[in-house]
Amino acid sequence: MSKALKYTFLVHAVVGVLFGVPLLIAPGRFLGWIGWAPIDPIISRLLGAALLALAWSSFRGWQATERAQVAILVKMEAVFTVLGCVGLLRHLLFAHYPAMVWIVFAILGIFAIAWIVSLLRKQP
C-alpha cells in the first residue's frame, strides 16, 4: 500500500476524532463555539458517532499492510466525502453560512480528492 494512502488514512482518523468526539459529547457547545447554529443535538450526536466510526475504520486502514485489505474502505470514504461536498455546496451556494461551513466543505473536498486519486492510481 502506498505511503500517501497510509498518510491519508492517518490524517482522516485524526480529523474524524477531532470533530467526532465534541459532536458526540457536547454538540451544542462545540457547534456554537465554531459559529454553526441552530443545531439539532440528536442529529449532531449521530454525526459525531458516524465520524468516530469512520475514524476507527481509517485507523484500521492505516494499520493494514495490503491494498486489498482496504479497497472497499477507500471506495466508501470517497463516496461519503463526495456526497458530503455535494450536500454542503447546495447550502453554501444558496444561503449565507459562517466561514466554518466553508472550512468543513474544504476539508471534505481535500479528502474527496485524496480518496479519488487513490482509487485512480494503478494497483501493483
ChimeraX commands (.cxc) that place a marker at each C-alpha (Angstrom):
marker #1 position 0.00,0.00,0.00 radius 0.5
marker #1 position 1.31,3.47,-0.87 radius 0.5
marker #1 position 2.64,5.84,1.76 radius 0.5
marker #1 position 0.21,8.51,0.54 radius 0.5
marker #1 position -2.77,6.25,1.21 radius 0.5
marker #1 position -1.47,5.33,4.67 radius 0.5
marker #1 position -0.96,9.03,5.43 radius 0.5
marker #1 position -4.47,9.82,4.20 radius 0.5
marker #1 position -5.91,7.15,6.48 radius 0.5
marker #1 position -3.99,8.51,9.47 radius 0.5
marker #1 position -4.93,12.15,8.88 radius 0.5
marker #1 position -8.55,11.17,8.27 radius 0.5
marker #1 position -8.63,9.26,11.55 radius 0.5
marker #1 position -7.26,12.25,13.48 radius 0.5
marker #1 position -9.70,14.70,11.85 radius 0.5
marker #1 position -12.58,12.29,12.50 radius 0.5
marker #1 position -11.70,12.14,16.20 radius 0.5
marker #1 position -11.23,15.92,16.46 radius 0.5
marker #1 position -14.72,16.56,15.07 radius 0.5
marker #1 position -16.46,13.39,16.25 radius 0.5
marker #1 position -15.72,13.49,19.98 radius 0.5
marker #1 position -17.08,17.00,20.62 radius 0.5
marker #1 position -20.11,16.36,18.41 radius 0.5
marker #1 position -20.91,13.20,20.34 radius 0.5
marker #1 position -20.28,14.61,23.82 radius 0.5
marker #1 position -21.31,18.30,23.65 radius 0.5
marker #1 position -22.73,19.20,20.23 radius 0.5
marker #1 position -24.35,22.46,21.32 radius 0.5
marker #1 position -21.20,23.87,22.85 radius 0.5
marker #1 position -18.97,22.71,20.02 radius 0.5
marker #1 position -21.17,23.93,17.18 radius 0.5
marker #1 position -21.93,27.18,19.00 radius 0.5
marker #1 position -18.21,27.74,19.56 radius 0.5
marker #1 position -17.47,27.41,15.83 radius 0.5
marker #1 position -20.44,29.61,14.89 radius 0.5
marker #1 position -22.72,26.94,13.50 radius 0.5
marker #1 position -26.29,27.43,14.71 radius 0.5
marker #1 position -29.08,26.46,15.03 radius 0.5
marker #1 position -28.32,22.86,15.86 radius 0.5
marker #1 position -30.20,19.64,16.33 radius 0.5
marker #1 position -28.47,17.78,19.19 radius 0.5
marker #1 position -29.77,14.37,18.12 radius 0.5
marker #1 position -28.55,14.61,14.53 radius 0.5
marker #1 position -25.32,16.25,15.72 radius 0.5
marker #1 position -24.61,13.36,18.09 radius 0.5
marker #1 position -25.37,10.85,15.32 radius 0.5
marker #1 position -22.91,12.71,13.08 radius 0.5
marker #1 position -20.34,12.57,15.88 radius 0.5
marker #1 position -20.85,8.82,16.19 radius 0.5
marker #1 position -20.55,8.39,12.41 radius 0.5
marker #1 position -17.34,10.44,12.31 radius 0.5
marker #1 position -15.85,8.36,15.13 radius 0.5
marker #1 position -16.81,5.16,13.29 radius 0.5
marker #1 position -15.14,6.49,10.14 radius 0.5
marker #1 position -12.09,7.48,12.20 radius 0.5
marker #1 position -11.89,3.94,13.61 radius 0.5
marker #1 position -12.12,2.41,10.14 radius 0.5
marker #1 position -9.45,4.81,8.88 radius 0.5
marker #1 position -7.23,3.86,11.80 radius 0.5
marker #1 position -7.70,0.20,10.85 radius 0.5
marker #1 position -6.93,1.13,7.22 radius 0.5
marker #1 position -3.74,2.80,8.39 radius 0.5
marker #1 position -2.77,-0.41,10.19 radius 0.5
marker #1 position -3.44,-2.58,7.13 radius 0.5
marker #1 position -0.47,-3.82,5.13 radius 0.5
marker #1 position -2.07,-4.62,1.78 radius 0.5
marker #1 position -4.18,-2.53,-0.57 radius 0.5
marker #1 position -6.71,-5.34,-0.99 radius 0.5
marker #1 position -7.50,-5.14,2.74 radius 0.5
marker #1 position -8.75,-1.55,2.39 radius 0.5
marker #1 position -10.17,-1.37,-1.14 radius 0.5
marker #1 position -13.82,-1.26,-0.04 radius 0.5
marker #1 position -13.00,1.26,2.68 radius 0.5
marker #1 position -11.36,3.64,0.20 radius 0.5
marker #1 position -14.43,3.47,-2.05 radius 0.5
marker #1 position -16.77,4.13,0.87 radius 0.5
marker #1 position -14.68,7.09,2.05 radius 0.5
marker #1 position -14.71,8.54,-1.46 radius 0.5
marker #1 position -18.49,8.24,-1.70 radius 0.5
marker #1 position -19.01,9.76,1.77 radius 0.5
marker #1 position -16.76,12.77,1.15 radius 0.5
marker #1 position -18.10,13.47,-2.35 radius 0.5
marker #1 position -21.73,13.28,-1.16 radius 0.5
marker #1 position -20.85,15.46,1.84 radius 0.5
marker #1 position -19.38,18.07,-0.50 radius 0.5
marker #1 position -22.43,17.98,-2.75 radius 0.5
marker #1 position -24.78,18.35,0.22 radius 0.5
marker #1 position -22.86,21.24,1.75 radius 0.5
marker #1 position -22.32,23.01,-1.58 radius 0.5
marker #1 position -26.06,23.08,-2.18 radius 0.5
marker #1 position -26.48,25.11,1.02 radius 0.5
marker #1 position -23.38,27.23,0.58 radius 0.5
marker #1 position -24.49,28.44,-2.85 radius 0.5
marker #1 position -28.00,29.49,-1.80 radius 0.5
marker #1 position -27.67,30.82,1.77 radius 0.5
marker #1 position -25.26,32.72,3.97 radius 0.5
marker #1 position -23.34,30.41,6.31 radius 0.5
marker #1 position -20.37,31.16,8.59 radius 0.5
marker #1 position -16.82,30.60,7.39 radius 0.5
marker #1 position -16.59,27.36,9.38 radius 0.5
marker #1 position -19.04,25.70,6.99 radius 0.5
marker #1 position -16.73,26.61,4.10 radius 0.5
marker #1 position -13.82,25.14,6.07 radius 0.5
marker #1 position -15.73,21.89,6.61 radius 0.5
marker #1 position -16.53,21.88,2.88 radius 0.5
marker #1 position -12.83,22.37,2.08 radius 0.5
marker #1 position -11.78,19.56,4.45 radius 0.5
marker #1 position -14.30,17.19,2.84 radius 0.5
marker #1 position -13.15,18.30,-0.60 radius 0.5
marker #1 position -9.49,17.64,0.17 radius 0.5
marker #1 position -10.32,14.18,1.47 radius 0.5
marker #1 position -12.56,13.51,-1.54 radius 0.5
marker #1 position -9.68,14.35,-3.87 radius 0.5
marker #1 position -7.26,12.19,-1.88 radius 0.5
marker #1 position -9.61,9.17,-1.89 radius 0.5
marker #1 position -10.43,9.55,-5.60 radius 0.5
marker #1 position -6.74,9.89,-6.54 radius 0.5
marker #1 position -6.07,6.73,-4.52 radius 0.5
marker #1 position -8.82,4.92,-6.40 radius 0.5
marker #1 position -7.50,6.02,-9.80 radius 0.5
marker #1 position -3.88,5.06,-9.19 radius 0.5
marker #1 position -2.70,1.88,-10.85 radius 0.5
marker #1 position -2.54,-1.03,-8.49 radius 0.5
marker #1 position 0.70,-3.04,-8.23 radius 0.5
marker link #1:1,2 radius 0.2
marker link #1:2,3 radius 0.2
marker link #1:3,4 radius 0.2
marker link #1:4,5 radius 0.2
marker link #1:5,6 radius 0.2
marker link #1:6,7 radius 0.2
marker link #1:7,8 radius 0.2
marker link #1:8,9 radius 0.2
marker link #1:9,10 radius 0.2
marker link #1:10,11 radius 0.2
marker link #1:11,12 radius 0.2
marker link #1:12,13 radius 0.2
marker link #1:13,14 radius 0.2
marker link #1:14,15 radius 0.2
marker link #1:15,16 radius 0.2
marker link #1:16,17 radius 0.2
marker link #1:17,18 radius 0.2
marker link #1:18,19 radius 0.2
marker link #1:19,20 radius 0.2
marker link #1:20,21 radius 0.2
marker link #1:21,22 radius 0.2
marker link #1:22,23 radius 0.2
marker link #1:23,24 radius 0.2
marker link #1:24,25 radius 0.2
marker link #1:25,26 radius 0.2
marker link #1:26,27 radius 0.2
marker link #1:27,28 radius 0.2
marker link #1:28,29 radius 0.2
marker link #1:29,30 radius 0.2
marker link #1:30,31 radius 0.2
marker link #1:31,32 radius 0.2
marker link #1:32,33 radius 0.2
marker link #1:33,34 radius 0.2
marker link #1:34,35 radius 0.2
marker link #1:35,36 radius 0.2
marker link #1:36,37 radius 0.2
marker link #1:37,38 radius 0.2
marker link #1:38,39 radius 0.2
marker link #1:39,40 radius 0.2
marker link #1:40,41 radius 0.2
marker link #1:41,42 radius 0.2
marker link #1:42,43 radius 0.2
marker link #1:43,44 radius 0.2
marker link #1:44,45 radius 0.2
marker link #1:45,46 radius 0.2
marker link #1:46,47 radius 0.2
marker link #1:47,48 radius 0.2
marker link #1:48,49 radius 0.2
marker link #1:49,50 radius 0.2
marker link #1:50,51 radius 0.2
marker link #1:51,52 radius 0.2
marker link #1:52,53 radius 0.2
marker link #1:53,54 radius 0.2
marker link #1:54,55 radius 0.2
marker link #1:55,56 radius 0.2
marker link #1:56,57 radius 0.2
marker link #1:57,58 radius 0.2
marker link #1:58,59 radius 0.2
marker link #1:59,60 radius 0.2
marker link #1:60,61 radius 0.2
marker link #1:61,62 radius 0.2
marker link #1:62,63 radius 0.2
marker link #1:63,64 radius 0.2
marker link #1:64,65 radius 0.2
marker link #1:65,66 radius 0.2
marker link #1:66,67 radius 0.2
marker link #1:67,68 radius 0.2
marker link #1:68,69 radius 0.2
marker link #1:69,70 radius 0.2
marker link #1:70,71 radius 0.2
marker link #1:71,72 radius 0.2
marker link #1:72,73 radius 0.2
marker link #1:73,74 radius 0.2
marker link #1:74,75 radius 0.2
marker link #1:75,76 radius 0.2
marker link #1:76,77 radius 0.2
marker link #1:77,78 radius 0.2
marker link #1:78,79 radius 0.2
marker link #1:79,80 radius 0.2
marker link #1:80,81 radius 0.2
marker link #1:81,82 radius 0.2
marker link #1:82,83 radius 0.2
marker link #1:83,84 radius 0.2
marker link #1:84,85 radius 0.2
marker link #1:85,86 radius 0.2
marker link #1:86,87 radius 0.2
marker link #1:87,88 radius 0.2
marker link #1:88,89 radius 0.2
marker link #1:89,90 radius 0.2
marker link #1:90,91 radius 0.2
marker link #1:91,92 radius 0.2
marker link #1:92,93 radius 0.2
marker link #1:93,94 radius 0.2
marker link #1:94,95 radius 0.2
marker link #1:95,96 radius 0.2
marker link #1:96,97 radius 0.2
marker link #1:97,98 radius 0.2
marker link #1:98,99 radius 0.2
marker link #1:99,100 radius 0.2
marker link #1:100,101 radius 0.2
marker link #1:101,102 radius 0.2
marker link #1:102,103 radius 0.2
marker link #1:103,104 radius 0.2
marker link #1:104,105 radius 0.2
marker link #1:105,106 radius 0.2
marker link #1:106,107 radius 0.2
marker link #1:107,108 radius 0.2
marker link #1:108,109 radius 0.2
marker link #1:109,110 radius 0.2
marker link #1:110,111 radius 0.2
marker link #1:111,112 radius 0.2
marker link #1:112,113 radius 0.2
marker link #1:113,114 radius 0.2
marker link #1:114,115 radius 0.2
marker link #1:115,116 radius 0.2
marker link #1:116,117 radius 0.2
marker link #1:117,118 radius 0.2
marker link #1:118,119 radius 0.2
marker link #1:119,120 radius 0.2
marker link #1:120,121 radius 0.2
marker link #1:121,122 radius 0.2
marker link #1:122,123 radius 0.2
marker link #1:123,124 radius 0.2
view
